[in-house]
Amino acid sequence: MASNFYFDLRGSRTVIIDQEGIVAKDLNEAIVEALAALREMRASGELDEFGDGWKLAIRDDKGVVQKAFSIW
């Protein structure tokens, strides 16, 4: 069954909330999508202003963080 997942950017003092999210069949599919999004954002320079402490967090529709990755 498909679920909603959200990709938030989290720094030490700031969280940029993903309000749109994606629909994925499971957490593994959401992880694949999150890693692809990170590659695209790195390549386009969207992440250049963010420091080493930032993470991309995958959150489920209940708001629970299921997985987090360093953006670098």
C-alpha positions as CSV (number, residue, x, y, z in Angstrom):
1,M,0.0,0.0,0.0
2,A,1.4,3.4,-0.9
3,S,2.2,6.0,1.7
4,N,3.1,9.7,1.9
5,F,6.6,10.6,2.7
6,Y,8.1,14.1,3.1
7,F,11.7,15.3,2.6
8,D,12.6,18.0,5.1
9,L,15.9,19.8,5.3
10,R,17.1,20.0,8.8
11,G,19.9,22.2,10.2
12,S,21.0,22.8,13.8
13,R,18.5,25.6,14.2
14,T,16.3,25.5,11.2
15,V,13.9,23.0,9.6
16,I,12.6,23.5,6.0
17,I,9.4,21.5,5.9
18,D,8.4,19.7,2.8
19,Q,4.6,20.3,2.6
20,E,4.1,18.6,-0.7
21,G,5.7,15.2,-0.2
22,I,5.7,12.1,-2.4
23,V,3.7,8.9,-2.6
24,A,5.9,5.8,-2.4
25,K,5.1,2.1,-2.0
26,D,7.4,1.8,1.0
27,L,10.3,3.4,2.9
28,N,12.8,1.9,0.5
29,E,11.2,3.6,-2.5
30,A,11.2,6.9,-0.6
31,I,14.9,6.5,0.2
32,V,15.7,5.9,-3.5
33,E,13.7,9.1,-4.4
34,A,15.3,11.1,-1.6
35,L,18.8,10.2,-2.8
36,A,17.9,11.1,-6.3
37,A,16.5,14.4,-5.1
38,L,19.8,15.1,-3.2
39,R,21.9,14.3,-6.3
40,E,19.8,16.7,-8.4
41,M,19.9,19.5,-5.7
42,R,23.7,19.1,-5.4
43,A,24.2,19.2,-9.2
44,S,22.0,22.3,-9.6
45,G,23.7,24.2,-6.8
46,E,20.6,24.4,-4.7
47,L,22.5,23.1,-1.6
48,D,25.5,25.4,-1.9
49,E,24.3,27.7,0.8
50,F,23.8,24.9,3.3
51,G,26.7,23.8,5.6
52,D,28.0,20.4,6.7
53,G,25.5,20.0,9.5
54,W,22.4,19.9,7.3
55,K,20.4,16.6,6.7
56,L,17.6,15.5,4.5
57,A,15.1,13.7,6.7
58,I,12.4,11.4,5.4
59,R,9.3,11.8,7.5
60,D,6.1,9.7,7.2
61,D,2.6,11.1,7.2
62,K,2.5,10.8,11.0
63,G,5.5,13.2,11.3
64,V,7.9,10.5,12.4
65,V,11.4,10.7,10.9
66,Q,12.1,7.3,9.3
67,K,15.6,8.0,7.9
68,A,18.0,10.9,7.6
69,F,21.0,11.6,5.4
70,S,23.7,14.2,5.4
71,I,23.1,16.5,2.4
72,W,26.9,16.2,1.6
